[in-house]
Structure formats: structure tokens, C-alpha cells
Amino acid sequence: MGTSRERLSHTTQYDNLIAVSEMNDLDGHMDLEPVVTCRELSKRYGEFQALEECDLTVRQGDVFGLLGPNGAGKTTLIRSLLGYLQRSGGDVRVCGVDPKLDSVEVRKRVSYLPGDARLPRHLRGEGVLRFFADLHPLGDYQRSRQIADELELDTRRHVGMMSTGMRQKLALAVVLAPKTPLLILDEPTANLDPSVRASVLRYVTDAHRDGRTVMFSSHVLSEIEETCNRVAFLRKGRLARELVMAELFQRHRIWADLPTGRTIESTRQSIPESFSSQVQINAIDHGTDERPNAIRIETSGDLAPMLGWLATLHLERMRIEPLGLRAIYDSVHHQQADDPRVAPDLDANETNHELTGEVSQ
């Protein structure tokens, strides 16, 4: 349990962070102080490279999403930030502290929900809340109880008699209560029903409004879209891409067939100079000669000024769709995009992750 002096010290540090955040734009338009920085962060297990030279910056007030399939390196990255894993190379700072030198000091400033949270099975839920509230310098038992009640959790039960979903609620009540400068959540909505998921996302949004910084790992793309202002895609231990969500909502993908007599090259040459850097045109190979002039146009920025140019192309069978996280995820991990105008093979064994918005694992 932290002493009163330690609690006062860390509370003051947190209040100072809030004051800075309130004076700046939390969406990253101002040059805010980094809460997390990684430079060439690497982690190797023998011959296996779990993380390879990851460069990452998370600033005050960010809700920063981590995306990638299982094995991409998300949990390894998080555990390296907290000092649970000793990095093989690179440099890391969390709230100004190197976790390799003082991991305990880092954990004083962080609330962390692991993807496989394990709680003392012999304790009742009430006892777990008290134990962790006393353990953390910024622990808040009353706040933990309030969150548990809001999640409709019966804290009188022993942990060993709780379902997986109930244990997840208990872990959330423990982690969300301390108002630390940094909140790290690894798959926080796993095993929860939709209504409880919505409550968890509301807590993330509330933390952002309070000026806190959140790192948030999830397989559910809709959750990332709803809560995060910045996203990083991990692929085979590498940071494949970073994205500002405000820019994502300004991106579109257009599928179409060129009219007879028009080529892709002439179409590219017709792009007005005023937005030529915002348009990419690629041919679509359907594997047959059925539609040899099929193209995919990807745009960034405001679509309205481009509509007049598109009208001059006399495109056929045109379809315009927002370029959401699903499209970006597929381009990062599969390097391809399927033409939605082509009827799917109904006999194929498809998963239903397109319906749920969940990334296949």
C-alpha cells in the first residue's frame, strides 16, 4: 500500500498532467508532451523476433488503438512498456521513466488490464476490490465499487465461482478506478455482452475527457473506430502503419469500369493538379477477361471537389464507399482488396467477422 505522502505526490503529478491537457488540443494539433515513446524497440526470443525496431509515440490525451491479429506483437509491446518483459534492444520511456531501470515507478503511473487477467480465486469480489485499491498508490475502493455496480457485478461471489465474463467485469472495476495518467487496456471487452461492451467504451471516452491517455488493444474494429483518435497497425512484430482517425473519415474507395476507349493511363493523366496527390488509381485483376477495364480509385481529403472530375470520366458500374478501418486492416495484412461488385462465392466457408466487425484471429 502506498503511503499518504506517495499518494499526494502522484495525485499532484496527475493534476499537473490534467492542467496541461486542458490547455492543449487533445487530438494532437498541439505539440503535446509524449506519455509513451519507443525508439527501435525490439524483443527477441531465441531466433524468433517478436518485436522488430518499433518506433511509436503516444501523446497526452490520446486514445491510441493497437490493431493486429494474434501474434502480431501487441501484447509483447504493452508488456515491454511496463517492464514485465526486458526488451532486447531500443529505448522506451513511459511517463518519463525507463521501465528497464524502474518498472515499479512506471506501474505507479499506469493502470493496466492484461488480456489474460488473473485474480485470486479464493477471494470474494469485494475482497479483490479492496486488495487492489490498497495496493496501488492511486487506488480508489469506492470508485471500484461504483464501477462494479454499474457493470451489474455481484461482488459477494468468490472469484472461483464467477463466469469468465464476471471475472472480466471484476478486473475492469479494479483497473478503471485509479485515475492514473496512463490507462492501458489489452482486449478489455473480451467475453462481455454488447451492453457491457458499450459501458466499457464509455469509460474509455470518460478517461479521454478527463485528459488521461489511453492505449487500447482490440480485435473489434468498430470499437477502435468509436473510441480512438490514433491507431497503429502491427504486423509480424513490426509497426506496419499509423493512422489519424480524423484523416480516415476523409478517405474513400471508388470501384468502377472504364468506358470503351479509355485507358488507365489516360485516366491518371486527367486528374486535376489541385488534388493529384490525393488520388490513386489501380487496375483490378479479376483473373478473367470479363472486365478488363475495372479500376479502383482511392481518395483522401474532401471528396466534393473531385466529383466534377469523376463525372467527366463516364465511369460504369461505379460504387463509392468510405475507406474504414476494415479496408485499411485488409490492405496492411492481406495486401489486397476484393471488388465488392463481384458476387461472393456462397459455397465458400466464410467466417462471420464482416458482420460483427471483428478481425479474424
C-alpha positions as CSV (number, residue, x, y, z in Angstrom):
1,M,0.0,0.0,0.0
2,G,1.3,3.5,-0.8
3,T,1.9,6.0,2.0
4,S,-0.1,9.2,2.2
5,R,2.8,11.2,1.0
6,E,3.2,8.9,-2.0
7,R,-0.5,9.2,-2.8
8,L,-0.3,13.0,-2.5
9,S,2.7,13.1,-4.8
10,H,1.2,11.0,-7.5
11,T,-2.1,12.8,-7.3
12,T,-0.3,16.1,-7.8
13,Q,1.5,14.7,-10.8
14,Y,-1.7,13.6,-12.3
15,D,-3.4,17.0,-11.6
16,N,-0.5,18.7,-13.4
17,L,-1.0,16.5,-16.4
18,I,-4.7,17.3,-16.5
19,A,-3.9,21.1,-16.3
20,V,-1.5,20.7,-19.3
21,S,-4.1,18.7,-21.3
22,E,-6.9,21.2,-20.7
23,M,-4.7,24.0,-22.2
24,N,-4.0,22.0,-25.3
25,D,-5.9,20.3,-28.1
26,L,-6.3,16.6,-27.1
27,D,-6.5,15.5,-30.7
28,G,-2.8,16.1,-31.3
29,H,-2.9,19.5,-33.1
30,M,-0.6,21.0,-30.5
31,D,2.9,19.6,-29.7
32,L,1.9,17.7,-26.5
33,E,4.4,16.0,-24.3
34,P,4.8,12.3,-25.1
35,V,3.5,9.9,-22.5
36,V,4.9,6.9,-24.3
37,T,7.9,6.8,-26.6
38,C,9.5,3.8,-28.3
39,R,12.6,4.0,-30.4
40,E,13.7,0.9,-32.3
41,L,12.0,-1.3,-29.6
42,S,12.9,-4.9,-30.2
43,K,12.1,-8.2,-28.4
44,R,13.7,-11.5,-29.4
45,Y,13.1,-15.0,-28.1
46,G,16.0,-17.0,-29.4
47,E,15.6,-17.0,-33.2
48,F,12.0,-15.6,-33.0
49,Q,11.7,-11.8,-33.4
50,A,8.5,-10.8,-31.5
51,L,9.1,-7.1,-32.0
52,E,11.4,-5.5,-34.5
53,E,12.5,-1.9,-34.3
54,C,9.2,-0.3,-33.4
55,D,9.0,3.5,-33.3
56,L,5.9,4.8,-31.5
57,T,4.8,8.0,-29.8
58,V,1.7,8.3,-27.7
59,R,0.9,11.9,-26.5
60,Q,-1.1,13.3,-23.6
61,G,-4.8,12.9,-24.2
62,D,-4.5,10.3,-27.0
63,V,-6.8,7.3,-27.2
64,F,-4.4,5.2,-29.1
65,G,-5.6,1.9,-30.7
66,L,-3.4,-1.1,-31.3
67,L,-4.6,-3.4,-34.1
68,G,-3.3,-6.7,-35.4
69,P,-4.1,-10.4,-35.4
70,N,-2.9,-12.7,-32.7
71,G,0.9,-13.0,-32.8
72,A,1.4,-9.5,-34.3
73,G,3.2,-8.3,-31.2
74,K,0.5,-6.1,-29.4
75,T,0.8,-7.8,-26.0
76,T,4.6,-8.0,-26.3
77,L,4.7,-4.3,-26.9
78,I,2.5,-3.5,-24.0
79,R,4.4,-5.8,-21.6
80,S,7.7,-4.3,-22.7
81,L,6.3,-0.8,-21.9
82,L,5.5,-1.9,-18.4
83,G,8.8,-3.7,-17.7
84,Y,7.2,-7.1,-17.4
85,L,9.4,-8.1,-20.4
86,Q,13.0,-7.0,-20.8
87,R,13.5,-5.6,-24.2
88,S,16.2,-6.9,-26.5
89,G,17.0,-3.5,-28.0
90,G,15.9,0.1,-28.4
91,D,14.8,2.8,-26.0
92,V,11.5,3.2,-24.1
93,R,10.0,5.9,-21.9
94,V,6.7,5.7,-20.1
95,C,5.6,8.9,-18.3
96,G,9.3,10.0,-18.5
97,V,10.6,6.7,-16.9
98,D,12.6,3.9,-18.5
99,P,10.8,0.7,-17.4
100,K,14.1,-1.2,-17.7
101,L,15.6,0.9,-15.0
102,D,12.5,1.4,-12.7
103,S,9.5,-0.6,-13.7
104,V,7.8,-0.1,-10.3
105,E,7.8,3.7,-10.9
106,V,6.2,3.1,-14.3
107,R,3.4,0.9,-12.8
108,K,2.6,3.6,-10.2
109,R,1.6,5.9,-13.1
110,V,-0.3,3.3,-15.1
111,S,-3.5,1.2,-14.8
112,Y,-3.1,-1.9,-16.8
113,L,-5.6,-4.5,-17.8
114,P,-3.9,-7.6,-19.2
115,G,-5.6,-9.7,-21.9
116,D,-5.5,-12.7,-19.5
117,A,-6.3,-11.0,-16.2
118,R,-5.9,-13.5,-13.3
119,L,-7.4,-12.7,-9.9
120,P,-7.2,-14.5,-6.6
121,R,-9.8,-17.3,-6.9
122,H,-10.1,-17.7,-3.1
123,L,-11.3,-14.1,-2.5
124,R,-14.7,-12.7,-3.0
125,G,-15.1,-10.0,-5.5
126,E,-15.4,-7.5,-2.7
127,G,-12.0,-8.6,-1.3
128,V,-10.4,-8.3,-4.7
129,L,-11.5,-4.7,-5.0
130,R,-10.2,-3.8,-1.5
131,F,-6.9,-5.6,-2.1
132,F,-6.0,-3.8,-5.3
133,A,-7.3,-0.4,-4.1
134,D,-4.9,-0.7,-1.2
135,L,-2.1,-1.9,-3.4
136,H,-2.0,0.9,-5.9
137,P,-0.9,4.4,-4.9
138,L,-3.9,5.9,-6.6
139,G,-6.2,3.1,-5.6
140,D,-9.9,4.1,-5.1
141,Y,-12.0,1.5,-3.4
142,Q,-15.3,3.5,-3.6
143,R,-14.7,4.1,-7.3
144,S,-14.1,0.4,-7.9
145,R,-17.4,-0.4,-6.1
146,Q,-19.2,2.1,-8.2
147,I,-17.9,0.6,-11.4
148,A,-18.7,-2.9,-10.3
149,D,-22.3,-1.8,-9.5
150,E,-22.6,-0.1,-12.9
151,L,-21.4,-3.3,-14.6
152,E,-24.0,-5.2,-12.6
153,L,-21.4,-7.4,-10.9
154,D,-22.2,-9.4,-7.8
155,T,-19.1,-8.9,-5.7
156,R,-20.3,-11.2,-3.0
157,R,-19.3,-14.2,-5.0
158,H,-15.9,-15.9,-4.8
159,V,-13.8,-15.4,-7.9
160,G,-13.5,-19.1,-8.4
161,M,-17.3,-19.3,-8.7
162,M,-17.5,-16.5,-11.3
163,S,-18.0,-16.9,-15.0
164,T,-15.4,-15.7,-17.4
165,G,-17.4,-12.6,-18.2
166,M,-17.9,-11.8,-14.5
167,R,-14.2,-12.1,-13.8
168,Q,-13.6,-9.7,-16.7
169,K,-16.0,-7.2,-15.1
170,L,-14.2,-7.5,-11.8
171,A,-10.8,-6.9,-13.5
172,L,-12.3,-3.8,-15.2
173,A,-13.6,-2.4,-11.9
174,V,-10.1,-2.8,-10.5
175,V,-8.2,-1.2,-13.4
176,L,-10.6,1.6,-14.3
177,A,-10.8,3.0,-10.7
178,P,-7.3,4.6,-10.2
179,K,-7.1,7.9,-12.1
180,T,-3.6,7.3,-13.4
181,P,-2.1,9.5,-16.2
182,L,-1.9,6.4,-18.4
183,L,-4.5,3.6,-18.9
184,I,-3.6,0.5,-20.9
185,L,-6.3,-1.9,-21.8
186,D,-5.5,-5.2,-23.6
187,E,-8.7,-6.6,-25.1
188,P,-10.9,-5.0,-22.4
189,T,-14.2,-6.2,-23.9
190,A,-13.3,-9.8,-24.4
191,N,-16.1,-12.2,-23.1
192,L,-18.5,-9.3,-22.5
193,D,-22.0,-8.9,-23.9
194,P,-22.8,-5.9,-26.2
195,S,-24.4,-3.8,-23.4
196,V,-21.4,-4.2,-21.1
197,R,-19.0,-3.5,-24.0
198,A,-20.8,-0.2,-24.6
199,S,-20.3,0.7,-20.9
200,V,-16.5,-0.1,-21.1
201,L,-16.2,2.1,-24.2
202,R,-17.9,4.9,-22.3
203,Y,-15.3,4.6,-19.5
204,V,-12.6,5.0,-22.1
205,T,-14.3,8.1,-23.5
206,D,-14.6,9.5,-20.0
207,A,-10.9,8.9,-19.4
208,H,-10.2,10.9,-22.6
209,R,-12.4,13.7,-21.5
210,D,-10.6,13.8,-18.2
211,G,-7.3,14.4,-20.1
212,R,-5.9,11.0,-19.4
213,T,-4.0,8.9,-22.1
214,V,-5.4,5.5,-23.1
215,M,-3.8,2.7,-25.0
216,F,-6.4,0.3,-26.2
217,S,-5.9,-3.1,-27.9
218,S,-8.9,-4.8,-29.6
219,H,-9.9,-7.2,-32.3
220,V,-13.2,-5.4,-32.8
221,L,-12.7,-2.7,-35.4
222,S,-15.9,-0.8,-34.6
223,E,-14.6,-0.3,-31.0
224,I,-11.4,1.2,-32.3
225,E,-13.3,3.5,-34.7
226,E,-15.7,4.6,-32.0
227,T,-13.1,5.5,-29.3
228,C,-9.6,6.1,-30.7
229,N,-8.2,9.3,-32.3
230,R,-5.0,7.5,-33.4
231,V,-4.3,3.9,-34.5
232,A,-1.2,1.7,-35.1
233,F,-1.2,-1.5,-37.1
234,L,1.2,-4.2,-36.0
235,R,2.2,-7.0,-38.4
236,K,4.6,-9.8,-37.6
237,G,6.3,-7.7,-34.9
238,R,6.7,-4.6,-37.0
239,L,4.8,-1.3,-36.9
240,A,3.2,-1.5,-40.3
241,R,1.2,1.7,-40.3
242,E,0.0,4.6,-38.2
243,L,-3.2,6.4,-38.8
244,V,-5.0,9.5,-37.5
245,M,-8.7,8.7,-37.4
246,A,-9.8,12.2,-38.5
247,E,-7.9,11.5,-41.8
248,L,-9.5,8.1,-42.2
249,F,-13.0,9.5,-42.2
250,Q,-11.9,11.7,-45.2
251,R,-10.9,8.7,-47.3
252,H,-13.0,6.9,-50.0
253,R,-12.6,4.0,-52.3
254,I,-14.3,4.0,-55.7
255,W,-14.9,0.8,-57.8
256,A,-15.8,1.2,-61.4
257,D,-15.3,0.1,-65.0
258,L,-13.7,2.4,-67.6
259,P,-15.8,3.1,-70.7
260,T,-14.6,1.6,-74.0
261,G,-11.7,3.6,-75.4
262,R,-10.4,5.0,-72.1
263,T,-7.2,3.6,-70.6
264,I,-5.9,3.7,-67.0
265,E,-3.0,5.9,-68.1
266,S,-5.2,8.5,-69.8
267,T,-7.4,8.5,-66.6
268,R,-4.4,9.1,-64.4
269,Q,-3.3,12.0,-66.7
270,S,-6.7,13.6,-66.5
271,I,-6.5,14.1,-62.7
272,P,-6.5,17.9,-62.0
273,E,-3.3,19.1,-60.4
274,S,-5.2,20.7,-57.5
275,F,-5.8,17.2,-55.9
276,S,-3.5,14.9,-57.9
277,S,-1.6,14.0,-54.8
278,Q,-4.9,12.8,-53.1
279,V,-5.9,10.3,-55.8
280,Q,-4.5,6.8,-56.6
281,I,-5.8,4.7,-59.5
282,N,-5.1,1.0,-59.8
283,A,-6.3,-1.7,-62.2
284,I,-8.3,-4.6,-60.8
285,D,-7.3,-8.1,-61.8
286,H,-10.3,-10.4,-61.6
287,G,-8.4,-13.3,-63.1
288,T,-10.6,-13.3,-66.2
289,D,-11.2,-11.1,-69.3
290,E,-14.7,-10.4,-68.3
291,R,-14.0,-6.8,-67.1
292,P,-10.5,-5.8,-68.4
293,N,-11.1,-2.1,-67.6
294,A,-12.1,-2.5,-63.9
295,I,-10.3,0.1,-61.7
296,R,-10.1,1.1,-58.1
297,I,-9.7,4.7,-57.2
298,E,-8.6,5.7,-53.7
299,T,-9.0,9.3,-52.5
300,S,-8.0,11.3,-49.4
301,G,-9.4,14.6,-48.3
302,D,-12.8,16.2,-49.2
303,L,-14.5,14.2,-51.9
304,A,-16.7,17.1,-53.1
305,P,-14.1,18.9,-55.3
306,M,-13.4,15.5,-57.1
307,L,-17.0,14.8,-58.1
308,G,-16.9,17.1,-61.2
309,W,-13.7,15.3,-62.4
310,L,-15.3,11.9,-61.8
311,A,-18.3,12.9,-63.9
312,T,-16.1,13.6,-66.9
313,L,-14.8,10.0,-66.8
314,H,-18.2,8.5,-67.7
315,L,-17.4,5.6,-65.4
316,E,-19.7,2.5,-65.5
317,R,-20.9,0.3,-62.6
318,M,-19.5,2.8,-60.1
319,R,-19.6,2.2,-56.4
320,I,-18.3,4.7,-53.7
321,E,-17.6,3.5,-50.2
322,P,-15.9,5.1,-47.1
323,L,-12.4,3.7,-46.6
324,G,-12.9,2.4,-43.0
325,L,-10.6,0.5,-40.7
326,R,-11.6,-2.8,-42.3
327,A,-10.2,-1.6,-45.6
328,I,-7.0,-0.4,-44.0
329,Y,-6.7,-3.5,-42.0
330,D,-7.0,-5.7,-45.1
331,S,-4.5,-3.6,-47.0
332,V,-2.0,-4.0,-44.2
333,H,-2.4,-7.7,-43.5
334,H,-3.6,-9.1,-46.8
335,Q,-2.2,-6.5,-49.3
336,Q,-5.4,-6.8,-51.3
337,A,-8.9,-5.5,-51.6
338,D,-11.8,-7.5,-53.0
339,D,-14.1,-5.9,-55.5
340,P,-17.5,-5.6,-53.7
341,R,-19.3,-5.6,-57.1
342,V,-18.3,-9.2,-57.6
343,A,-20.8,-11.7,-56.2
344,P,-19.3,-13.7,-53.4
345,D,-19.0,-17.5,-53.6
346,L,-21.9,-18.6,-51.4
347,D,-20.5,-22.1,-51.1
348,A,-17.2,-20.9,-49.6
349,N,-16.7,-21.4,-45.9
350,E,-16.6,-17.8,-44.7
351,T,-16.5,-16.6,-41.1
352,N,-19.0,-14.0,-40.0
353,H,-16.4,-11.4,-38.9
354,E,-17.6,-9.0,-41.6
355,L,-21.0,-8.9,-39.9
356,T,-19.6,-8.4,-36.4
357,G,-16.8,-6.1,-37.4
358,E,-14.3,-8.4,-35.6
359,V,-10.9,-9.1,-37.0
360,S,-10.3,-12.8,-37.6
361,Q,-7.8,-14.1,-35.2
